[in-house]
Structures are given as C-alpha cells and as structure tokens.
Amino acid sequence: MSSLHVNPLFARLDTAQRVLVAGAGGGFDVFAGLPLALSLHHQGKRVHLANLSFSALAGLPSEAWLAPDVAVVTPETGVHHRYFPERVLAEWLALHGLPSTVYAFPQVGVQPLRAAYRALITHHAIDAVVLVDGGTDILMRGDEAGLGTPEEDLASVAALAGLAPGDGAAPECFVASIGFGVDAYHGVSHGLVLENIAALERDGAYLGAFSVSRSTREGALFLDAVAYAQSRTEDRPSIVNGSIAEAVRGSFGDVRFTSRTADSELFVNPLMGLYFTFELAGLARRCLYLEQIEETHLMRQVSSRIAEFREDGVTRQRPPRGIPH
C-alpha cells in the first residue's frame, strides 16, 4: 500500500531501468505516450519508443528491420512517405537532443505481434512496458453497445498478455489511456468506460489517474511535439492528440484545430488530459474475446474474429450509459 502523494504507476516503475513505451492502436498513439516517456527519461531511465503503425512499412529496406515485424525508424527513414508518424516523432526527438529511434510494428495479428514485442524486449533487456492508447476503446471488454476501433488496441493487449517472463518478456506490463471522450465519435459510451474502470478498480487492476499539465516540462514538450507533428502532417493531423493538446492548454468545447473535424462537434475538456492507468494483465482478463483473437496472424483476422464474437448472440450487449452530470 502506497501513500496518497505517490503516483501508483511511477511507483511500480521505480525499480525498472529500461522501459518500453508503446502506442497500442496505430497512427499517432505513440505521441500520446510521450509525456510518460519523457518523465521516465528525466528520471534517468532508458526509455524506448514503439508504435503499432499505420504507415507503409513494407517498402522499407532490409537494413531498416531489427527483426521480423520490427522496423527501426530514424529521422532519415522513409523520407518519401507522406504519412509516417513514427518518423515525425523521430525528427522531433532529434531536434530536442533526445534518443531518436522509434520502433514500428506493422498491422499484423496477435501471434506475429507477440513475436515482434518479444524480439524488441529481448534486444533491449526491457524491464517494463507501458502500452498507451490515445482514447479509451482499449478499455472496452466486448459487451458494450459500441467498441470504437478495438482491433489494433486489443491485438496489442493480447500480444503482451501472452508473453511469459521465461521467454524474454518484461516482468510487468501496464496500460495508460489518455483522451477521455475522443472515442464518442466512434460510438464509445463513456458512461460504460467509467463502469469498466470501476470494475477494474474492484479487481485491483486500476492504478489511478493523473493529469498532464502544461506547467510541467513534459507537458510543454508534449504540446511542442503535437504542434510539430501537425505542421509535418498537415493533410492528416491527429485529431486525438490535437484534442488532448487543446485540453492541456485549457481549451474547452468545440475547438477547431484541423479541417478534418469540420463536420463534427468536439467537446474538448479537462478530462482529456488525464492518464487512466492499469495493470495490463488485469485489463486483459476482463476482455471477453481475447481467446478468439489469440491465434490470429493478420489484422483482418482480428477484425473478423471480433465481428464473429459480436454476432454470435451469446453475449448480451450493455446499452450506452449516459453520464448524468
């Protein structure tokens, strides 16, 4: 039992010297882990960054691969790619004198993704992994009325949950979710998100929440990184990280920071700047379809297995739940 003034996640990471912070759901998710990664770096830990990627990794040369399904991305990698969040982050890290390698996993199923994680964890002798989701659909267990876009998130959870300490895995893995509310556009009921968090608390898997403040150096650097990414990916800036950054700045309501949201009404608010943190094993135990996606090798198999689970009629779906305040 810790004290109230001690952050439970950082307390659990206190003895870890080599930490992998990985984006769970593709796109710019790795940016959502940047405040955590920077804080760990400032504590003197060796921090490595990775991301399940939406970029066109297949065209990278053979020397760009650490292992099958583990691409090594630097500021010079794939400069002809227009959409490459991992390289944009590597560029930003180099500009700030920080270690500028970002690892990227292609969109594959659970089995090859687990092998990729195992290779990276073994290569760097990783002590702990923090899997980060920009959004909250990683917290959906499968019986909710809307799951958002869970394929990549839960493939990542399943890949890490199936690693054993004896085969080179980290002794402890954690999940951090930031951007509460951004998944409403994809049908996620955030009343059910809160219900799920309460259940994880009862299970002992919830490690509490804390905010990213712009008054901290990590918060200020995160805002700078998001602004840099927006300038380098003008045609497809991250709505999730843009929303989180606006929340960290103190913006509120229907904030416009990209034309991509022209047909939507945003609700930027302070809750978007909160990290909700969990033990990965506890979160994995509550997912109702993790076994169904276990033997997948392709991401489209993950999608079809989830769809089959949703359509089998056995599991009763919980209707959306409003937040009455």
N, C-alpha and C positions, 0 to 999 in steps of 0.2 A: 504494500500500500504506500503510495507516494503522497507528497504534500500538495496542497492546492496551488501553490506557486510554481510547481514543477510541471512542465508540459509532458504528458504521458508518452507521446510518440518520441520526442527527443530523449526522454529518459531511457526508453527502450533501445534507442540507437546510441546511447552514450559510450558503450564499450566497442561498438563497431568502428573499424578504421577504414574500411573500403566499402563504400555504399554505391549501389546502382539505383539511380532514379530513372524510371522508365515510363514513357507515355503509353497508356493502355489501349487507346482507341483510334489511333491513326491521326493523320492531319497534324495539327499543332498541339496535340496533347502534351508533348514533352515541354512546351513552353509553360504549361500550367504547373509543371513541377519545378520550374526554375527558382522560385523563392525558397523552396525547401532545399534544393541542391546548393544554392548559394549560401544558405545558413549553415549547412553541413560543411561546406568548403571553408567558410570563415571560422569554423570550429577546429580547423586543421585536419579534417578527414579527407581522404582521397575519394573524390566523387566522380562517377562515370555516368554519362547520359545515354539513353537509348530511347527508341520510339518504334512502335508498330507503324509502318509507313504507308502512306497513300501515294508515294512518289514512284516514278518509273525506274525501279532499281534494276530491272532485268538487263538494261543496257549498259550497266557499269562494267568496266574491265575486270578481268580476273584478279588483278592485284588489289582491287578495292574490297575484297572479301576476306574477313578474318576466318570464317568457317562457312559451311553451307547455311544460307539464310541469315547471315550476319554481315551486313555491309559496314565498312569503315568510311564515315563521311567526314571530310575536312572542308575548309573554306574553298579549296580548289576542285572539289569533286563535282562532276556533272554540271559544269558551268552552263551548258547548253539547255539544261532543264528549266522550264519557266516556273514550274511548281515544285519546290523542293524545300519544305520547312526545315528539314534536318540540316541542310547546307546553310540556310539562312541563319539558323541558330549557331552553327559553327563559325560563320562570319562574325556574328555579334560577339561571341566569346573571344575570338582572336582580337577584335577591336578593343576589348577590355583587358587584354593580357591574361586571359583565363585559359585553362586547357581546352583546346578547341576541336576535339574529336567527339562526334556524336554517332552512335551506332544505330543502324536502321534494320528492322526486320520486315521482310515483305509480308503481304497479306496471305498467310498460309493457315492451315488448320492446326489443331492443338498439338498433334504429335511432332511435326517439324518445328513448330514454335517452341515447344519444350526443349527440343534438342538444341535450338539456337540459343535459348536462355542458358542451358547447361554449358554450352561452349564458352559463352561470354563470361559467365560466373566463374568458371574454372580458370579461364585465361587471366582474369584479374584477381583471383582469390577473394571474391566478394564476400563480405560478412553479412550484409543485409540488403534487401531490395525494397524500395518503395515504389509501388505501382500507382500512377497518378491518372485520374480521369478528369478532364475538363468537362464538367457536367455531373449528373447524378444517375445516369442509366446503368452504371456499373453496380448500383445498389438494388436493382430490380431482381427479384428472385424467380420470376417467371409466371406468377399467377395474377399479375396486375393487368388491368384493362389495357394499358399501353406500356410497352417496354422501351420505347425510344429506338435507339440503334445499338443493340447489345452485342452484335456478333463479335467485333474486334475486342471489346472490353472483356467479355466473358471467356473468349478464347485465351486472352492473356491471363485471366484469373486461373483458368483450368490448367494452362501450361505451367504456371508457377506452383499451383496447389499440388500437382502431381510429382514435383521434384522431391527427392528424399535426401537427407543430409549425407548419406553414404555415397551418393553419386555426384558430388561436387556442388550441391545446391547450398544456398545461403541458409543458415540456421533459422532465421526469422524473415518473414515477408509481411509487408504492410500495404494497405491501400489508403490513398488520400484522394478525396473528392472535393473539387472546388468549382464554384459556378452554380450554386443552388438556384434553380429556376430557369436556367437556359434551355433545358430539355422540354419545357412546356410546348414548344413549337412542334416537337416530335411526339406529342401525345402522352408525356410522362405526367402523372398526377403527383404533385409534390406533397400532398397530404399523405399519400401512400409511401413516399420517400421517408417522411418523418415516422410513419408507422414502422417501416423497416428498420430505421435507425434505433427506434425504441426496442425492437426485438433483439437487435444486435447488442444493445446495452444489457438486456436481460441475460443474454448468452455470455456476457463478459468479453465480447469482441470489439466493443466500441471504445476508442481511446480518446474521445472528446473532440472539441473543435477549437480553432483559434483563427484569428484574422490576420490578413496581410495588410500591414499599414504602410502608407506612402511615406511616413516619417522614419521608417527603418531603411537601411541601405539596401536590404534585399527587396523591399517593396519598390524603392526608387529605381533600382536596376531592372526589376520586372517591367515597370512602366516603360523604361527606355527600350527594353528588348521588344516589347509588343509594338511600340511605335516604329522601331527599325524594321520589324517583320512586315508591318503594314505598308511601309514605303518600298519594300523589296518584293511584295506580292500584292500589288495594287488591284489586280483583277480578281483575286480570291483571298482577301484578308480573312483572318479568323474571326468569326462572329463571337465564338465562345470566349476567346482570350480578350477580344475587344470589349466585350461586356464586363468581364472580370476587371479589366484595367479601368474602365469607366467607374465601376463600383468602388475600386480602391481610391480613385481620385475624388470620390464623394458625389459623383453624378447620380441622378435619380430620375426614374420614369422612362419615357420613350426617347432615349438618347440616340442621336444619329451620328455614327462614325464610319459608315460604309453604305454605299448604294445597294448592297446586297440585301439590306433589311428594309428596302423602300416599301415593300408590300406587307410588312409585318409591324406589329406594335410591340415594342420591347418594354420590359419592366425591370430596368436596371435598379438595383437596390443593395443596401449594405450586406445582405446575406450572401451575395455572390462572391464577396471577398473572403469568405470563411472556408478554411480547410476542415472537412469532417474526416476523421482518421479511424482506421480499423485494423485489426489483425486479419490478414488475408485468409488464413485457414478458417476462421470463424465465418467470414463472408462467403467463402466457397461452400461451406457446409449447408448454408441456407439456400443456395441456388438449386432449384428443383430439376433442372435439366442438364446439370454438369456431366452426368454419366452419359447422356445421349450424345454429347459432342466430343467425348473423350477420344474416340478412335478416328477423328477426322484428320485429313491431310490437306484439304483445300478449304478456303474460306467459304466458298459456295456450299460446301457440305455443312459447315457450321450453320449457315443461314437456313438450309433445308431441314436440318435436324431440329432447330428451334421452331420452325414453322410446323413441323410434324407434331412436336410436343404441344404446341398451342392448339392444334386442330384435332387432337385425339379425343377431346370431350371428357377426359377423365378428371382433369384438374379444374376446379371451379375458379373462375376469374373474379378477383376482387374489383368492384366498380370504383371509378375515380372517387377520391375523397377530398372534399374542399377543406380549406384552412379557414376556420370561422372567425377571423380577426381582421 
